[in-house]
Amino acid sequence: MAKPLQLNGHEARLLGVLFEKERTVPDQYPLSLHAMTAGANQKSNRDPMTDWSEAEVLVGVTGLMHKGLAGKVFPTGSRVEKFRHNARETLGLDDPKLAILAELMMRGPQTVGELRTRASRMAEFHSLEAVQAELATLTGTGFVRRLDPAPGSRAERWTQLLCPDSHPQEAASAGTAVASRTASTPAAGTSLAASSVSERVTELEARVAALEQALKDLGAL
């Protein structure tokens, strides 16, 4: 199995942004440097929040171009150069898998329920099992790996491996959760019920966030 390309934090965020905007606001894609900067720094569907300059974004997208993951285009009638991703060709992945990777690169580790809700803006996922099947394939090809649940949750999470250091605090919290479970055993029954409610609340919150972003994207058209 060939090892996936390794990206830095800027490159990973920008690759996610390019794919996201292609799928959610196709009339605005490819993206200008200004639009890419706004996409990287937007206040929704991003973690951590950033305040990158256009110069920083240009360095990041240049890195993506050197790795074959982005290209520069000059649309007819436009004097502004724009950028597109080449993730399908370079990584050999289809849209559902790229949607999952984009979410993980832009927001960090997430549960299957969160990924289904959030990535559905970019590709169709008819069930949690469909997301799990894509994650299994991505795991086998070395693009993602499973993390232990966050503290207070029983739901396992997933992280991407194109830039494994982009969300180090999330990985650390997973290790804390393992230590916490080893130190004490929760009461049976009540723990399972609480985790079920917690997972449902998390999924509903993610759905609301996705709907809010969809409304913003429509307003931008």
URMO-V281413 format. One record per helix or strand of 3 or more residues. SS is the DSSP state (h for helix, s for strand). FROM is the first residue (numbers start at 1). TO is the last residue. If there is no record, write none. Layout:
ss: <SS SS>
from: <FROM FROM>
to: <TO TO>
This chain:
ss: <h h h h s s h h h h s s h h>
from: <9 26 33 54 70 82 87 95 112 128 144 157 168 190>
to: <24 28 41 66 73 85 91 107 119 140 147 160 183 220>
